[in-house]
Amino acid sequence: MAVTIEDLYRNYGILADAKDNLSQHKDAYQVILDGVKGGPKEKRLAAQFIPKFFSSFPELADAAINAQLDLCEDEDVSIRRQAIKELPRFATGENILRVADILTQLLQTDDTAEFNQVNASLISIFKMDAKGTLGGLFSQILQGEDIVRERAIKFLSTKLKTLPEDVMTKEVEEYVFAETKKVLEDVTGEEFVLLMRIVSGLRVLQTVNGRQQLVELVVEQAFLEQALNPADPDTVDRLLQCTRQALPLFSKNVHSTRFVTYFCEHVLPNLSTLTSPVAELDIQLEVLKLLAEMSPFCGDMEKLEANLNMLFTKLLEYMPLPPEEVENGENSASEEPKLQFSYVECLLFSFHQLGKKLPDFLLDKVDAERLKDFKIRLQYFARGLQVYIRQLRVALQGKTGDALKTEENKIKVVALKITNNINVLIKDLFHNPPSYKSTVTLSWKPVQKTEAVAPKRPSSEDMGSGGSTKKQISPQPRRDARQIYNPPSGKYSASIGNFNYEQRGGFRGGRGRGFGARGNRSRGRIY
């Protein structure tokens, strides 16, 4: 005979009046458990009554939890939400792990209100027992089906940082780090980004030693011990995403040496053959930007001279020789070389940073003919810079506020930053001996408030005059210069703003222990 509303209220009254003698009324509690087999009204009442007396009947604990789980899977979403809302009341003692596991599986719902209720219930039990709750979450991340795993990782990446220190204790954070390392043994690219976001935010890792541990995690994922296959977009993708995750961790105490070395030895030699993982991505520029951002944090390097030589060689490729002139002094009819300012900014900056470690490189390690060739290229490039800087300043003169926010003017502002940076770095290299003292902020990075400048750096009005190298890079007649250096329309549009590659998606293909497609998992309730 089905349990009715009246039965539920009557037995609830018996239990409520029993006070200290609750355990003697096991039959009354069983009637309430049987309420889950009734109609919608009975189920809603049972969802509230079952947890209220749960702790008084330990011998019926399993039956009570299973009854509540039946309600969590009811066809009526309002009944499910009520049952989920009450689940934290079962999270006592040894049950915390099971309840956390159940709630984690319930994250797979597509109903927004129900999903929000699951999140709220998880947060609730987090505050009761953070480590136990994490045990349930990580259990599903490691063994659950893909949709549950995905949502559990996203839950951790968004919610952990909102929890107070008395919940996220040192012990709890160390547990998160240990479990995350297990998960990282088999991840997709998107999962890797989210997991790194989780561990990077842990207070226990906000030390030099902690950041070094995080770098080690990324190094392991990046496969820096293996040669690069430039034709494989997944391999290139993994390297870019790993490098991007490591970048914020580098500092004067946490060095980027292994990454910079790998880029010099394996990436730069294959720069022209790199296969982009994303169709619209300028893969060569992205790689050079990453190298430039890492280079200030490079420590002692075993093969410094060889790596500087590789950077120097690559820089020469992007700094063309001036076109040959015919007898009357006019340029030949051959096509004028294009000046790729964005690439040169990155390469010059990286060379300038590593050059500080071997300041005699250009004098002692480069033969006279090659050095002469380099200076000719620098002169030619510098002449183009002067003209381009003047044109940009004229175009931007008097523009403020909204006028600078148009797409065209944003491009010109970035272009001016790039050309000014190159100008400063070229002047340093023209010193005799070459100087490495100037400090510039890369064009795509926010300007530091207390940015240092080079000694005797010319004012903005004089920028481009050539300074101490005036005789060497005296401008050509403006007629010819304008002909050669017409500002390329839209040239800088692809590199405007902060470099943010990591959001471009995950990786594809199997790979053993690294990034790739994860195996399918079983479906269905595994409470």
VMD Tcl script that draws the C-alpha trace (Angstrom):
set ca {
  {0.00 0.00 0.00}
  {1.48 3.34 -1.12}
  {2.49 5.91 1.47}
  {0.23 8.98 1.54}
  {0.78 12.58 2.56}
  {-1.11 11.87 5.78}
  {1.18 8.89 6.52}
  {4.24 11.04 6.09}
  {2.98 13.83 8.34}
  {1.81 11.37 11.02}
  {5.16 9.54 11.13}
  {7.03 12.82 11.00}
  {5.05 13.87 14.08}
  {5.98 10.63 15.88}
  {9.67 11.22 15.21}
  {9.53 14.93 16.06}
  {7.87 14.17 19.43}
  {10.15 11.27 20.29}
  {13.10 13.53 21.11}
  {15.63 11.35 22.97}
  {13.83 8.12 22.08}
  {14.09 8.49 18.30}
  {15.95 5.22 17.76}
  {12.94 3.30 19.08}
  {10.82 4.47 16.14}
  {12.65 2.82 13.26}
  {9.32 1.83 11.65}
  {8.22 5.47 11.49}
  {11.44 6.43 9.68}
  {10.99 3.51 7.28}
  {7.56 4.87 6.31}
  {9.24 8.20 5.44}
  {11.85 6.36 3.34}
  {9.03 4.62 1.50}
  {7.63 8.03 0.61}
  {10.04 8.18 -2.34}
  {7.82 5.61 -4.07}
  {4.74 7.87 -3.87}
  {3.51 10.71 -6.04}
  {5.15 14.15 -6.56}
  {3.80 15.60 -3.30}
  {4.95 12.62 -1.25}
  {8.39 12.74 -2.87}
  {8.84 16.42 -2.06}
  {7.99 15.80 1.58}
  {10.23 12.74 1.74}
  {13.12 14.80 0.30}
  {12.84 17.13 3.29}
  {12.00 14.57 6.02}
  {14.62 11.90 5.22}
  {17.70 14.08 5.96}
  {16.10 15.60 9.08}
  {16.24 12.31 11.00}
  {19.09 10.65 9.07}
  {21.68 10.81 11.85}
  {19.37 9.06 14.37}
  {19.18 5.80 12.39}
  {22.75 4.69 11.48}
  {21.49 1.18 10.66}
  {19.30 2.69 7.92}
  {22.00 5.06 6.61}
  {22.52 3.27 3.30}
  {18.78 2.93 2.71}
  {18.29 6.62 3.51}
  {21.06 7.80 1.15}
  {19.81 5.54 -1.64}
  {16.26 6.84 -1.14}
  {17.51 10.41 -1.44}
  {19.49 9.47 -4.56}
  {16.32 8.09 -6.15}
  {14.84 11.56 -5.66}
  {17.97 13.19 -7.14}
  {17.22 11.26 -10.34}
  {13.47 11.85 -10.44}
  {11.84 12.94 -13.69}
  {10.47 16.07 -11.98}
  {13.23 18.69 -11.91}
  {11.71 20.46 -8.88}
  {11.92 17.21 -6.88}
  {15.50 16.71 -8.03}
  {16.45 20.22 -6.93}
  {14.85 19.73 -3.51}
  {16.65 16.41 -3.01}
  {20.00 17.90 -4.13}
  {19.54 20.87 -1.82}
  {19.21 18.48 1.15}
  {22.16 16.22 0.20}
  {24.73 18.12 2.33}
  {22.81 17.01 5.44}
  {23.99 13.47 4.71}
  {27.64 14.56 4.56}
  {28.68 13.42 8.02}
  {31.69 11.33 8.98}
  {32.53 8.68 6.41}
  {29.61 9.74 4.20}
  {31.32 12.98 3.08}
  {33.31 11.25 0.33}
  {30.23 9.47 -1.00}
  {28.09 12.61 -0.98}
  {30.84 14.58 -2.72}
  {31.16 11.82 -5.31}
  {27.39 11.86 -5.90}
  {27.20 15.65 -6.21}
  {30.12 15.63 -8.63}
  {28.29 13.17 -10.88}
  {25.20 15.36 -10.70}
  {27.18 18.21 -12.31}
  {26.34 16.61 -15.67}
  {22.79 18.01 -15.58}
  {21.80 20.38 -18.38}
  {19.17 22.18 -16.29}
  {20.64 25.54 -15.21}
  {18.75 25.83 -11.90}
  {19.61 22.23 -10.99}
  {23.26 22.76 -11.96}
  {23.42 25.85 -9.75}
  {21.92 23.86 -6.86}
  {24.57 21.15 -7.29}
  {27.26 23.83 -7.18}
  {25.75 25.36 -4.04}
  {25.56 21.95 -2.33}
  {29.19 21.19 -3.22}
  {30.29 24.53 -1.76}
  {28.25 23.74 1.35}
  {30.00 20.42 2.00}
  {33.35 22.01 1.12}
  {32.94 24.17 4.20}
  {32.24 21.06 6.31}
  {35.18 18.98 5.08}
  {37.26 20.39 2.23}
  {39.61 17.43 1.90}
  {36.76 14.89 1.89}
  {34.89 16.92 -0.74}
  {38.02 17.11 -2.89}
  {38.36 13.35 -2.57}
  {34.97 12.90 -4.24}
  {35.71 15.47 -6.94}
  {39.11 14.04 -7.84}
  {37.74 10.50 -7.79}
  {35.34 11.47 -10.57}
  {37.98 13.50 -12.43}
  {40.24 10.45 -12.51}
  {37.62 7.77 -13.11}
  {34.31 9.37 -14.07}
  {32.81 9.87 -17.51}
  {34.06 12.70 -19.68}
  {31.23 15.20 -19.11}
  {31.55 14.79 -15.33}
  {35.33 15.11 -15.49}
  {35.10 18.25 -17.59}
  {32.60 19.94 -15.29}
  {34.40 18.88 -12.11}
  {37.63 20.45 -13.39}
  {35.77 23.65 -14.32}
  {34.13 23.68 -10.88}
  {37.54 23.54 -9.19}
  {39.02 26.17 -11.50}
  {36.26 28.68 -10.70}
  {35.28 27.90 -7.09}
  {38.50 27.07 -5.22}
  {39.79 30.62 -5.43}
  {36.58 31.90 -3.80}
  {36.95 29.77 -0.67}
  {38.38 31.39 2.50}
  {41.73 30.46 4.03}
  {40.12 28.62 6.95}
  {38.64 26.20 4.37}
  {41.60 26.09 1.96}
  {44.24 25.34 4.58}
  {47.85 24.47 3.80}
  {47.04 20.76 4.13}
  {44.07 21.06 1.77}
  {46.09 22.99 -0.82}
  {48.88 20.41 -0.71}
  {46.25 17.71 -1.30}
  {44.92 19.64 -4.33}
  {48.44 19.88 -5.75}
  {49.17 16.18 -5.21}
  {45.89 15.08 -6.82}
  {46.27 17.51 -9.72}
  {49.66 16.01 -10.55}
  {47.93 12.62 -10.90}
  {45.33 14.10 -13.24}
  {48.03 15.76 -15.37}
  {49.33 12.35 -16.36}
  {46.45 12.15 -18.87}
  {44.92 15.44 -20.00}
  {43.65 17.30 -23.04}
  {44.97 20.77 -23.85}
  {41.93 22.55 -22.44}
  {42.10 20.49 -19.24}
  {45.79 21.33 -18.87}
  {45.07 25.07 -19.01}
  {42.32 24.78 -16.38}
  {44.37 22.56 -14.06}
  {47.33 24.93 -14.25}
  {44.98 27.76 -13.37}
  {43.88 25.79 -10.30}
  {47.36 25.04 -8.95}
  {48.80 28.44 -9.91}
  {46.27 30.06 -7.60}
  {47.17 27.98 -4.54}
  {48.64 30.13 -1.76}
  {51.01 27.35 -0.74}
  {52.73 27.67 -4.15}
  {53.18 31.45 -4.08}
  {56.84 31.09 -3.15}
  {59.96 30.77 -5.28}
  {60.05 27.04 -4.51}
  {56.33 26.72 -5.26}
  {56.61 28.47 -8.63}
  {59.61 26.31 -9.46}
  {57.50 23.20 -8.79}
  {54.84 24.56 -11.14}
  {57.44 25.16 -13.85}
  {58.60 21.55 -13.42}
  {55.01 20.41 -13.99}
  {54.85 22.37 -17.24}
  {58.28 21.17 -18.37}
  {57.10 17.58 -17.99}
  {54.04 18.29 -20.15}
  {56.05 20.20 -22.76}
  {58.31 17.23 -23.64}
  {61.38 19.47 -23.79}
  {63.59 16.38 -23.85}
  {62.24 15.47 -27.29}
  {63.08 17.00 -30.67}
  {60.33 19.14 -32.19}
  {58.35 17.84 -35.15}
  {57.45 21.14 -36.89}
  {55.03 19.40 -39.27}
  {52.80 18.09 -36.46}
  {50.27 20.76 -35.38}
  {49.52 18.91 -32.13}
  {53.18 18.94 -31.09}
  {53.46 22.65 -31.92}
  {50.18 23.34 -30.11}
  {51.35 21.56 -26.96}
  {54.62 23.50 -26.88}
  {52.85 26.85 -27.30}
  {50.25 26.15 -24.62}
  {52.83 24.83 -22.15}
  {55.08 27.83 -22.73}
  {52.15 30.17 -22.26}
  {51.30 28.52 -18.93}
  {54.92 28.76 -17.77}
  {55.36 32.44 -18.68}
  {53.63 34.01 -15.64}
  {55.75 31.79 -13.35}
  {59.11 33.08 -14.55}
  {61.01 35.68 -12.54}
  {64.57 36.63 -11.65}
  {64.56 33.63 -9.30}
  {62.55 31.16 -11.41}
  {64.35 30.90 -14.71}
  {63.07 30.27 -18.22}
  {66.40 28.76 -19.33}
  {65.09 25.36 -20.43}
  {62.33 26.88 -22.53}
  {64.57 29.54 -24.09}
  {67.21 26.89 -24.86}
  {64.58 24.64 -26.49}
  {63.26 27.51 -28.62}
  {66.79 28.41 -29.78}
  {67.84 24.83 -30.49}
  {64.64 23.28 -31.84}
  {62.10 25.97 -32.75}
  {64.09 28.75 -34.44}
  {65.84 26.37 -36.88}
  {62.38 25.13 -37.95}
  {60.58 28.48 -37.79}
  {59.61 28.59 -41.47}
  {58.23 25.03 -41.46}
  {56.11 25.20 -38.28}
  {52.56 23.97 -38.84}
  {50.00 26.17 -37.17}
  {47.37 24.38 -35.03}
  {44.91 27.20 -35.80}
  {44.25 28.29 -39.37}
  {44.23 32.06 -38.78}
  {47.25 32.04 -36.45}
  {50.58 33.60 -37.54}
  {52.54 30.77 -35.94}
  {55.97 32.29 -36.55}
  {55.05 35.56 -34.87}
  {53.41 33.75 -31.93}
  {56.57 31.72 -31.37}
  {58.80 34.79 -31.56}
  {56.57 36.67 -29.10}
  {56.84 33.83 -26.60}
  {60.61 33.72 -26.94}
  {60.83 37.49 -26.44}
  {58.66 37.37 -23.30}
  {60.75 34.56 -21.79}
  {64.19 35.92 -22.62}
  {64.52 38.41 -19.71}
  {64.23 35.52 -17.24}
  {66.82 33.24 -18.80}
  {69.51 32.10 -16.36}
  {72.94 30.65 -17.09}
  {72.86 28.81 -20.40}
  {75.20 25.95 -21.33}
  {75.34 26.72 -25.04}
  {74.94 30.49 -24.84}
  {77.21 31.30 -27.79}
  {75.53 28.75 -30.07}
  {72.06 29.96 -29.09}
  {73.02 33.61 -29.57}
  {74.39 32.67 -32.97}
  {71.08 31.03 -33.89}
  {69.19 34.17 -32.82}
  {71.67 36.32 -34.75}
  {71.27 34.19 -37.89}
  {67.48 34.32 -37.66}
  {67.58 38.08 -37.10}
  {69.62 38.51 -40.30}
  {66.89 36.67 -42.23}
  {64.36 39.35 -41.26}
  {66.70 42.34 -41.79}
  {67.14 42.68 -45.56}
  {70.08 44.19 -47.39}
  {69.35 47.50 -49.15}
  {68.41 47.13 -52.83}
  {71.24 47.55 -55.32}
  {71.54 50.95 -56.97}
  {72.22 51.53 -60.68}
  {74.81 54.01 -61.92}
  {72.65 57.15 -61.68}
  {71.95 56.46 -57.98}
  {68.36 55.42 -58.56}
  {67.10 52.17 -57.07}
  {66.93 49.22 -59.42}
  {63.59 48.04 -60.70}
  {63.65 44.97 -58.48}
  {60.96 44.76 -55.83}
  {61.84 46.54 -52.60}
  {62.27 44.23 -49.59}
  {59.50 44.28 -47.02}
  {60.40 45.29 -43.48}
  {58.71 42.91 -41.04}
  {58.71 45.10 -37.96}
  {56.78 42.76 -35.64}
  {59.18 39.87 -36.24}
  {62.25 42.06 -35.89}
  {61.03 43.56 -32.60}
  {60.79 40.07 -31.09}
  {64.13 38.83 -32.44}
  {66.02 42.02 -31.58}
  {64.60 42.04 -28.06}
  {65.52 38.36 -27.49}
  {69.02 38.91 -28.92}
  {69.43 42.03 -26.77}
  {68.42 40.13 -23.61}
  {70.69 37.14 -24.20}
  {73.44 39.42 -25.48}
  {73.75 40.90 -21.98}
  {75.15 37.53 -20.90}
  {77.84 37.59 -23.58}
  {78.40 41.30 -24.36}
  {81.44 40.62 -26.56}
  {79.52 38.34 -28.92}
  {79.34 40.80 -31.82}
  {82.98 41.80 -31.39}
  {84.66 38.47 -30.66}
  {82.33 35.74 -31.90}
  {81.17 37.19 -35.23}
  {83.71 37.55 -38.04}
  {84.39 40.97 -39.55}
  {82.57 40.36 -42.86}
  {79.44 39.10 -41.12}
  {79.48 42.00 -38.68}
  {79.87 44.48 -41.57}
  {76.90 42.83 -43.32}
  {74.86 43.07 -40.10}
  {75.57 46.79 -39.73}
  {74.57 47.45 -43.34}
  {71.28 45.70 -42.67}
  {70.80 47.64 -39.43}
  {71.43 50.93 -41.26}
  {68.94 50.10 -43.97}
  {66.31 48.99 -41.46}
  {66.92 52.08 -39.32}
  {66.35 54.39 -42.31}
  {63.03 52.73 -42.91}
  {62.16 53.17 -39.24}
  {62.76 56.92 -39.29}
  {60.38 57.44 -42.17}
  {57.75 55.14 -40.77}
  {57.93 56.70 -37.29}
  {57.50 60.19 -38.80}
  {54.50 59.07 -40.86}
  {52.87 57.42 -37.85}
  {53.37 60.50 -35.70}
  {51.84 62.76 -38.33}
  {48.88 60.37 -38.66}
  {48.32 60.30 -34.88}
  {49.09 63.93 -34.15}
  {46.33 65.67 -32.22}
  {44.25 62.51 -31.83}
  {43.01 61.68 -28.33}
  {40.27 59.72 -26.59}
  {37.77 58.04 -28.90}
  {39.74 59.01 -32.01}
  {42.55 56.69 -30.88}
  {40.11 53.82 -30.34}
  {39.25 53.32 -33.99}
  {40.62 50.10 -35.47}
  {42.89 51.98 -37.86}
  {44.40 54.17 -35.14}
  {44.82 51.26 -32.75}
  {46.98 49.63 -35.42}
  {49.01 52.80 -35.81}
  {49.53 53.15 -32.04}
  {50.84 49.58 -31.84}
  {52.98 50.16 -34.93}
  {54.52 53.22 -33.27}
  {55.35 51.20 -30.16}
  {56.99 48.49 -32.28}
  {59.07 50.90 -34.34}
  {60.16 52.93 -31.32}
  {61.26 49.73 -29.56}
  {63.29 48.61 -32.58}
  {64.80 52.08 -32.82}
  {66.03 52.00 -29.22}
  {67.48 48.48 -29.56}
  {69.24 49.24 -32.86}
  {70.91 52.29 -31.30}
  {72.22 50.07 -28.50}
  {73.77 47.67 -31.00}
  {75.37 50.53 -32.95}
  {77.33 51.63 -29.88}
  {81.02 50.77 -29.93}
  {81.24 48.42 -28.15}
  {77.58 47.31 -28.46}
  {75.50 48.26 -25.44}
  {72.77 46.23 -23.77}
  {71.58 48.81 -21.25}
  {68.32 50.06 -22.76}
  {65.02 48.79 -21.40}
  {61.90 48.66 -23.53}
  {58.44 47.24 -22.96}
  {57.37 44.84 -25.69}
  {54.67 46.41 -27.85}
  {51.94 43.97 -26.86}
  {52.65 44.22 -23.12}
  {51.21 46.89 -20.79}
  {53.67 49.69 -20.10}
  {55.27 49.54 -16.65}
  {54.82 52.72 -14.62}
  {58.46 52.84 -13.58}
  {60.00 51.71 -16.83}
  {63.71 52.43 -17.07}
  {65.04 54.12 -20.18}
  {68.39 54.08 -21.87}
  {70.94 56.69 -20.83}
  {70.76 59.83 -23.00}
  {67.78 58.46 -24.87}
  {66.52 61.20 -27.21}
  {63.20 62.87 -26.56}
  {60.13 61.88 -28.56}
  {60.64 64.95 -30.76}
  {64.14 63.78 -31.66}
  {63.35 60.08 -31.89}
  {64.67 58.70 -35.11}
  {67.51 61.21 -35.48}
  {69.99 58.39 -35.01}
  {71.77 59.72 -31.89}
  {75.38 58.61 -31.81}
  {74.91 56.68 -35.07}
  {73.64 59.65 -37.07}
  {76.32 59.42 -39.74}
  {75.80 55.72 -40.22}
  {72.07 55.82 -40.72}
  {71.48 59.20 -42.31}
  {68.12 59.11 -44.10}
  {67.80 58.74 -47.86}
  {66.05 61.49 -49.81}
  {62.47 61.49 -48.64}
  {61.09 60.85 -52.14}
  {62.83 57.47 -52.34}
  {62.18 56.62 -48.72}
  {58.46 57.18 -49.04}
  {58.44 55.05 -52.15}
  {60.13 52.17 -50.30}
  {58.48 52.44 -46.91}
  {54.84 53.02 -47.60}
  {53.03 52.01 -44.40}
  {51.48 48.59 -45.05}
  {47.76 48.75 -44.45}
  {46.56 46.36 -41.74}
  {50.08 45.03 -41.26}
  {49.85 45.07 -37.47}
  {46.22 44.07 -37.04}
  {47.05 40.45 -36.20}
  {49.31 41.41 -33.33}
  {47.29 44.08 -31.58}
  {46.56 43.68 -27.90}
  {47.76 41.20 -25.33}
  {48.98 37.85 -26.59}
  {46.40 35.31 -25.44}
  {46.85 32.05 -27.25}
  {45.77 29.70 -24.45}
  {42.04 30.06 -25.11}
  {42.26 28.62 -28.59}
  {41.21 25.11 -27.64}
  {42.62 21.74 -26.79}
  {44.76 19.16 -28.51}
  {43.87 16.34 -30.80}
  {45.18 12.82 -31.25}
  {46.55 10.21 -28.88}
  {49.84 10.74 -27.17}
  {50.42 8.31 -24.33}
  {51.18 10.32 -21.23}
  {50.99 13.82 -22.74}
  {48.11 15.84 -24.16}
  {45.59 14.16 -26.42}
  {42.27 12.45 -26.64}
  {41.25 10.62 -23.51}
  {39.54 7.23 -23.58}
  {35.76 6.89 -23.36}
  {34.40 6.15 -19.94}
  {31.43 4.11 -18.81}
  {28.04 5.77 -18.62}
  {25.37 5.60 -16.00}
  {25.04 5.93 -12.28}
  {27.99 4.62 -10.33}
  {27.15 5.99 -6.90}
}
mol new
graphics top color blue
foreach p $ca { graphics top sphere $p radius 0.5 }
foreach p [lrange $ca 0 end-1] q [lrange $ca 1 end] { graphics top cylinder $p $q radius 0.2 }
display resetview
